[in-house]
Amino acid sequence: MVDNINNGILRCLQENARQSNTAIGKIVGISSPAVAERIRKMEDVGIIKSYRAVIAPELIGYQLKAIITIRAFMGKLKPFLENVKKWNEVVNCYRITGNENIVMEVVLRDQKHLEEFIDVIITYGESKTQIVLSQVVAHQPTVKSINYIK
């Protein structure tokens, strides 16, 4: 399903999902209708999951970013996993191996908001919070980098 042309289309979409099928077609060497058909097929099988706007949280009032790990209390992991999807502060949440069960990336308005958020999550387990000072790398894995993962 993912040949060199589809890889090229995926790279184009990752760089700018708003570019036209004509522009993508010029890059990968096929017609605009052929690009549209390939994109539709990749959407249908789930290779392309969604299109979205990536926003700058700090410009809409979320000045604080934190990484929070949780070591869930006995019987609290499943309720946590059900509720975490409802919390707007959570940008990413992963279930992980090791001493902690969960790692989350959260955005918050300020320290008071962080304190209120921690008050909610500590009912599920022991938490550790690290405040993010700056972002060093910010990108999704690209098709090119995925090809190197064995």
C-alpha positions as MATLAB code, in Angstrom:
seq = 'MVDNINNGILRCLQENARQSNTAIGKIVGISSPAVAERIRKMEDVGIIKSYRAVIAPELIGYQLKAIITIRAFMGKLKPFLENVKKWNEVVNCYRITGNENIVMEVVLRDQKHLEEFIDVIITYGESKTQIVLSQVVAHQPTVKSINYIK';
ca = [
       0.000    0.000    0.000;
       2.832    2.444    0.775;
       5.090    2.645   -2.256;
       7.551    5.425   -3.126;
       4.789    7.647   -4.526;
       2.636    7.250   -1.406;
       5.712    7.946    0.733;
       6.187   11.174   -1.223;
       2.535   12.123   -0.783;
       2.737   11.453    2.961;
       5.889   13.585    3.265;
       4.149   16.426    1.419;
       1.094   16.209    3.674;
       3.261   16.136    6.807;
       5.059   19.280    5.675;
       1.823   21.068    4.767;
      -1.513   19.236    4.787;
      -3.184   22.249    3.146;
      -1.245   22.119   -0.113;
      -3.241   21.228   -3.191;
      -3.295   17.847   -4.866;
      -1.898   19.576   -7.946;
       1.133   20.822   -5.999;
       1.661   17.375   -4.463;
       1.293   15.757   -7.883;
       4.037   17.972   -9.316;
       6.372   16.893   -6.514;
       5.678   13.149   -6.748;
       5.184   13.036  -10.522;
       1.514   12.044  -10.890;
      -1.749   13.826  -11.767;
      -3.938   15.670   -9.279;
      -6.787   13.074   -9.564;
      -4.271   10.267   -8.955;
      -3.026   12.074   -5.821;
      -6.614   12.489   -4.601;
      -7.332    8.789   -5.148;
      -4.178    7.683   -3.336;
      -4.935   10.006   -0.404;
      -8.510    8.675   -0.195;
      -7.249    5.077   -0.154;
      -4.702    5.876    2.574;
      -7.465    7.540    4.604;
      -9.760    4.527    4.104;
      -7.210    2.025    5.431;
      -6.177    4.293    8.330;
      -2.664    5.268    7.208;
      -3.790    8.905    7.258;
      -5.682    9.305   10.515;
      -6.607   12.986   10.551;
      -5.822   16.545    9.576;
      -5.584   19.202   12.253;
      -4.359   22.633   13.143;
      -1.393   22.721   15.493;
      -1.861   25.678   17.816;
       0.480   27.610   20.092;
      -1.052   27.102   23.568;
       0.846   30.053   25.040;
      -0.913   32.409   22.610;
      -4.361   31.353   23.842;
      -3.645   31.672   27.549;
      -1.890   28.395   28.426;
       1.487   29.693   29.614;
       2.661   26.591   31.501;
       3.599   23.189   30.088;
       4.406   20.238   32.336;
       5.259   16.560   32.127;
       3.473   14.526   34.788;
       4.066   10.869   35.613;
       1.659    8.814   37.668;
       2.108    5.596   39.567;
      -1.492    4.451   39.831;
      -2.947    3.206   43.091;
      -4.339   -0.346   43.126;
      -7.611   -0.350   41.199;
      -7.229    3.250   39.964;
      -5.541    2.744   36.602;
      -8.681    1.806   34.679;
     -10.743    4.732   36.052;
      -7.828    7.071   35.264;
      -7.620    5.811   31.670;
     -11.355    6.434   31.240;
     -11.236    9.972   32.685;
      -7.980   11.307   31.198;
      -9.643   11.556   27.779;
     -12.037   14.184   29.197;
      -9.362   16.578   30.510;
      -8.660   19.436   28.111;
      -5.302   20.147   29.751;
      -3.849   16.845   28.509;
      -2.021   17.192   25.190;
      -0.536   13.672   25.164;
      -0.922   10.731   27.503;
       0.939    7.442   27.322;
       0.697    4.231   29.283;
       4.297    3.217   29.961;
       6.462    0.516   31.513;
       8.578    1.045   34.607;
       7.779    2.334   38.081;
       5.162    4.749   36.785;
       2.132    3.685   34.721;
       1.383    6.956   32.947;
       3.238    9.918   31.479;
       1.300   12.999   30.365;
       2.133   16.245   28.648;
      -0.209   18.962   29.898;
      -0.738   22.663   29.198;
      -2.086   24.944   31.876;
      -2.843   28.621   32.365;
      -0.599   29.147   35.381;
       0.684   27.629   38.644;
      -2.769   27.798   40.267;
      -4.219   25.810   37.368;
      -1.386   23.268   37.779;
      -2.170   22.939   41.477;
      -5.871   22.354   40.747;
      -5.008   19.779   38.078;
      -2.665   17.915   40.434;
      -5.409   17.886   43.080;
      -7.567   15.953   40.597;
      -4.957   13.449   39.440;
      -3.551   12.572   42.878;
      -6.785   10.732   43.602;
      -5.592    8.167   41.027;
      -2.026    7.716   42.197;
       1.318    9.156   43.190;
       2.390   11.863   40.766;
       5.628   13.572   39.830;
       5.581   16.860   37.950;
       8.278   18.513   35.878;
       7.718   21.977   34.422;
       8.908   22.321   30.835;
      11.352   25.185   30.321;
      11.644   24.971   26.531;
      10.977   22.639   23.622;
      14.132   21.391   21.932;
      12.608   19.234   19.168;
       9.061   19.574   17.880;
       7.979   17.285   15.088;
       6.017   14.202   14.304;
       7.893   11.219   12.906;
       8.057   11.593    9.155;
       7.647    8.838    6.617;
      11.371    9.044    5.949;
      12.240    8.435    9.605;
       9.631    5.689    9.961;
      11.336    3.798    7.128;
      14.485    3.447    9.264;
      12.701    1.889   12.221;
      13.074   -1.883   12.009;
];
